[in-house]
Amino acid sequence: QVQLVESGGGLVQAGGSLRLSCAASGRTFSANIMGWFRQAPGKEREGVATINWSSANTYYPNSVKGRFTISRDNAKNTVYLQMNSLKPEDTAVYYCAAGSRYSTNRNDYDYWGQGTQVTVSS
């Protein structure tokens, strides 16, 4: 089993930055794909970033590309999401997820953190 714990969420003004962290523990898996997802009130959960073990492959949807950066430190069992130039529409609960398939589909992830709230004021 893998346990994931997010931290770093909070309230920030539009144009500001936040850095989310996700600490992983427990059983490892072969591919160890990590992703960040978000869910705003009344909307579906959407992937905002994905990264593989070696960090050779990353993915961002157009909504966050150029503003968000996913990274990982395998020695620390931690994945990060640097969020810059934040917009009010970025307001959501952000979830860290782990899976064995490189994908932005939430169904391809097996483990989830509890989520951390990010609120961007105008």
Legacy VTK file of the C-alpha trace (Angstrom):
# vtk DataFile Version 3.0
C-alpha trace
ASCII
DATASET POLYDATA
POINTS 122 float
0.000 0.000 0.000
1.018 3.596 -0.617
0.057 6.503 1.606
0.056 10.059 0.280
-0.166 13.265 2.297
-0.464 16.684 0.652
0.547 19.974 2.195
1.113 23.573 1.162
-2.371 24.693 0.227
-3.819 27.971 1.368
-5.147 31.359 0.358
-3.255 33.449 -2.175
-3.968 36.513 -4.290
-4.312 36.268 -8.052
-0.883 36.377 -9.630
0.731 34.808 -6.606
2.394 31.449 -6.122
2.046 28.331 -4.011
4.140 25.200 -3.755
2.330 21.990 -2.910
4.112 18.953 -1.534
3.076 15.312 -1.468
4.891 12.930 0.837
4.651 9.261 -0.106
5.222 6.260 2.112
4.546 2.537 2.084
4.897 -0.015 -0.679
6.619 1.049 -3.869
5.560 0.026 -7.362
7.385 -0.513 -10.643
6.377 2.504 -12.721
5.586 4.872 -9.848
3.673 7.441 -11.849
2.681 10.497 -9.855
0.014 13.015 -10.682
-1.719 16.086 -9.361
-5.455 16.498 -9.802
-7.880 19.195 -8.767
-11.593 19.411 -8.200
-13.541 22.646 -7.983
-17.070 22.798 -6.550
-19.576 21.356 -8.998
-16.889 20.194 -11.423
-15.215 16.906 -12.239
-11.773 16.036 -10.967
-9.185 16.896 -13.594
-5.520 16.104 -13.974
-3.183 19.093 -13.935
0.220 17.414 -13.963
1.801 13.979 -14.377
5.377 12.766 -13.982
7.184 9.446 -14.306
9.873 7.987 -12.045
12.852 9.465 -13.849
11.167 12.845 -14.478
11.902 12.348 -18.177
8.204 12.639 -18.995
5.769 15.259 -17.766
2.359 16.375 -18.921
0.267 19.483 -18.346
-3.077 20.442 -19.825
-3.296 23.777 -21.587
-5.133 25.318 -18.659
-1.996 25.224 -16.497
0.849 24.800 -18.986
3.531 27.404 -18.457
2.286 28.210 -14.963
2.514 24.901 -13.091
5.568 22.679 -12.749
5.602 19.162 -11.337
8.811 17.723 -9.922
9.880 14.900 -7.651
12.667 13.971 -5.305
12.719 10.192 -5.159
15.274 10.124 -2.355
12.787 12.064 -0.230
9.726 10.215 -1.565
8.170 13.568 -2.330
6.487 15.127 -5.345
5.906 18.863 -5.730
3.625 21.143 -7.658
4.913 24.674 -8.131
1.990 26.925 -9.022
2.769 30.380 -10.401
0.625 33.168 -11.828
-2.387 31.767 -10.040
-5.861 32.679 -11.236
-9.191 32.587 -9.396
-10.239 29.690 -11.625
-7.401 27.649 -10.124
-9.362 27.528 -6.870
-9.975 23.869 -6.033
-9.051 21.010 -3.781
-5.774 19.608 -5.065
-5.049 15.891 -4.790
-1.848 13.943 -5.121
-2.179 10.511 -6.749
0.023 7.507 -7.507
-0.308 4.820 -10.168
1.644 2.470 -12.397
0.500 3.802 -15.783
1.500 7.126 -17.288
-1.891 8.756 -17.658
-4.024 11.798 -16.904
-7.091 9.617 -16.351
-8.073 9.476 -12.690
-9.097 5.836 -13.118
-5.477 4.881 -13.805
-4.371 5.961 -10.349
-4.585 3.597 -7.419
-3.751 5.774 -4.422
-4.913 9.222 -3.417
-4.097 11.769 -0.779
-6.709 13.541 1.299
-6.493 16.763 -0.691
-5.417 20.285 0.154
-7.470 23.421 -0.466
-6.106 26.124 -2.748
-8.055 29.371 -2.860
-7.080 32.209 -5.196
-8.677 35.578 -4.533
-9.229 38.244 -7.171
LINES 1 123
122 0 1 2 3 4 5 6 7 8 9 10 11 12 13 14 15 16 17 18 19 20 21 22 23 24 25 26 27 28 29 30 31 32 33 34 35 36 37 38 39 40 41 42 43 44 45 46 47 48 49 50 51 52 53 54 55 56 57 58 59 60 61 62 63 64 65 66 67 68 69 70 71 72 73 74 75 76 77 78 79 80 81 82 83 84 85 86 87 88 89 90 91 92 93 94 95 96 97 98 99 100 101 102 103 104 105 106 107 108 109 110 111 112 113 114 115 116 117 118 119 120 121
